[in-house]
């Protein structure tokens, strides 16, 4: 089984990036990245997130939980991928809340209608 470091290195080389390129894009030092790739160290969550973003992949692939290297946003993952609630404007939050409320009302009508038919 490939290690986290092996997977980072594999994707970096697949993208034809040097350690210097990836380190700069992920906001890491070359020494940090080198230690992650050789499995001498494990990245902290924030560093892992930076590597995931820089490699345009997903954390599950790097952690060995899947062989799918496609980014999480392509799979319809949660909105937290896009920065979480603290990254949204008040207008965006209001729009999401309104959409959720409308969805719940529609779902309730559909479920109530099904019960009345039975």
SULRAJO-V167457 format. One record per backbone hydrogen bond with DSSP energy under -1.0 kcal/mol. CO is the residue of the C=O (numbers start at 1). NH is the residue of the N-H. E is the energy in kcal/mol with one decimal. If there is no record, write none. Layout:
co	nh	e
CO	NH	E
CO	NH	E
This chain:
co	nh	e
3	7	-2.2
4	8	-2.3
5	9	-2.5
6	10	-2.7
7	11	-2.3
8	12	-2.5
9	13	-2.7
10	14	-2.3
11	15	-2.1
12	17	-2.7
13	16	-1.4
18	22	-2.4
19	23	-2.8
20	24	-2.2
21	25	-2.4
22	26	-2.5
23	28	-3.0
29	33	-2.3
30	34	-2.8
31	35	-2.3
32	36	-2.0
33	37	-2.7
34	38	-2.0
35	40	-1.8
35	41	-1.7
44	48	-2.7
45	49	-2.4
46	50	-2.0
47	51	-2.3
48	52	-2.8
49	53	-2.4
50	54	-2.5
51	55	-2.4
52	57	-2.0
58	62	-1.6
59	63	-2.3
60	65	-2.8
61	64	-1.6
71	74	-1.2
72	75	-1.8
72	77	-1.4
78	81	-1.5
79	82	-1.7
80	83	-1.6
84	87	-2.2
85	88	-1.5
89	93	-2.2
90	94	-2.3
91	95	-2.4
92	96	-2.4
93	97	-2.6
94	98	-2.3
95	99	-2.4
96	100	-2.5
97	101	-2.4
98	102	-2.5
99	103	-2.3
100	104	-2.6
101	105	-2.3
102	106	-2.4
103	107	-2.7
104	108	-2.4
105	109	-2.2
106	110	-2.4
107	111	-2.7
108	112	-2.7
109	113	-2.6
110	114	-2.1
111	115	-1.8
112	116	-1.9
113	117	-1.4
114	118	-1.1
